[in-house]
Amino acid sequence: MTNPQDEIVFIEPGTAPEFVLKGIRIEQYLSRDACRQFSAYRVHINPGQIKNTSFHKEAEELYFVISGQGTARLGKKNYELRAGCFFRVPAKTLHEFTAYDQGLDLLNFHSPPVFSDHDTYFPSSPGST
């Protein structure tokens, strides 16, 4: 039997498993069994929608904006997002996203792997960890 972590993963557009976390639609590109050093997601934030403040105790994140516009609050600073922007979010950094009229479509990687029930935290109020 082969180890899923050693297999090639190829996903056609629109075929990745999806779930909704706190109102945000997320495509999961790697199954939990296939993740060794990182997890991979596509995050869809609807026009005007806010992705609640969250953080990860262990994982750092990499993001690439595929399309749309919005704002990222990373730590205590706001950043304007548009297609082509890339950014890193270190572990323990509070982050929140707000989509403008076009919505936001983001490619998202975590290392070590993160799942909705593992190393994902939503503080009750901004600034609490």
C-alpha positions in Angstrom: 0.0 0.0 0.0 1.4 3.4 -1.0 1.6 6.4 1.4 -0.7 9.2 0.3 2.1 11.6 1.2 4.3 10.1 -1.5 1.7 10.3 -4.3 1.3 13.0 -7.0 -1.8 15.2 -6.5 -3.4 16.7 -9.6 -6.7 18.5 -9.3 -8.8 19.8 -12.2 -10.5 23.2 -11.8 -13.8 22.9 -9.8 -13.1 19.3 -8.6 -11.5 20.0 -5.2 -13.5 19.1 -2.1 -15.1 22.1 -0.5 -16.2 23.2 3.0 -17.5 26.3 4.6 -15.7 27.7 7.7 -17.3 30.6 9.5 -19.1 31.5 6.3 -16.1 31.4 4.0 -16.0 28.8 1.2 -12.8 26.9 1.0 -11.4 24.4 -1.5 -9.1 21.8 0.1 -6.4 20.8 -2.4 -4.6 18.3 -0.2 -6.4 15.7 1.9 -5.3 15.4 5.5 -3.7 12.1 4.7 -1.7 13.6 1.8 -0.2 16.5 3.9 3.3 16.1 5.1 4.9 19.5 5.4 2.1 21.9 4.3 -1.6 22.2 3.6 -3.1 23.9 0.5 -6.4 25.7 0.1 -8.2 28.2 -2.2 -10.2 30.7 -0.2 -13.2 32.4 -1.7 -14.5 35.5 0.1 -17.7 37.0 -1.3 -18.1 40.7 -2.1 -18.4 42.7 1.1 -17.7 39.6 3.2 -15.3 39.6 6.2 -13.2 36.6 7.1 -13.1 36.7 10.9 -9.9 37.3 12.8 -8.0 34.1 13.3 -4.5 32.8 14.0 -2.4 29.7 14.1 -0.2 28.8 17.1 2.2 26.7 15.0 1.8 27.3 11.3 3.0 30.1 9.1 0.9 30.9 6.0 1.6 32.0 2.5 -1.1 33.7 0.5 -1.4 34.7 -3.2 -4.3 36.8 -4.4 -5.7 35.2 -7.5 -8.4 37.8 -8.2 -10.5 40.5 -6.6 -9.7 43.3 -4.2 -9.9 43.8 -0.4 -8.0 44.5 2.8 -5.9 42.3 4.9 -5.3 43.2 8.6 -2.1 41.4 9.5 -1.1 41.9 13.1 -1.8 45.6 13.6 -1.3 46.8 10.0 -3.7 47.0 7.1 -2.7 46.0 3.6 -4.6 46.6 0.3 -5.1 43.4 -1.7 -5.4 43.0 -5.4 -4.6 40.3 -8.0 -1.0 39.3 -7.9 -0.3 40.3 -4.3 1.7 37.8 -2.2 2.2 37.8 1.5 3.4 35.7 4.5 1.7 35.5 7.8 3.9 34.3 10.6 2.6 31.9 13.3 0.7 33.6 16.1 -0.2 36.6 13.9 -3.8 37.7 14.0 -5.2 38.1 10.5 -8.5 39.2 9.0 -9.7 39.8 5.4 -12.4 42.1 4.0 -13.5 41.7 0.4 -14.5 44.7 -1.7 -17.1 44.6 -4.5 -15.3 42.0 -6.6 -14.8 39.6 -3.7 -11.4 37.9 -3.1 -10.0 34.6 -4.3 -6.8 33.5 -2.5 -4.4 30.6 -2.8 -3.3 29.7 0.8 -0.5 27.4 2.1 0.3 26.5 5.7 3.4 24.9 7.2 3.1 22.8 9.2 -0.4 21.7 7.9 -3.5 23.4 9.3 -7.1 22.1 9.3 -10.3 23.6 10.5 -10.0 21.4 13.6 -6.3 21.7 14.0 -4.2 24.8 14.8 -7.0 27.2 13.7 -8.1 29.7 16.4 -10.8 32.4 16.3 -10.3 34.8 19.3 -13.4 36.2 20.9 -12.2 39.7 20.4 -9.4 41.3 18.2 -6.0 41.3 19.9 -6.7 38.3 22.2 -4.6 35.2 21.8 
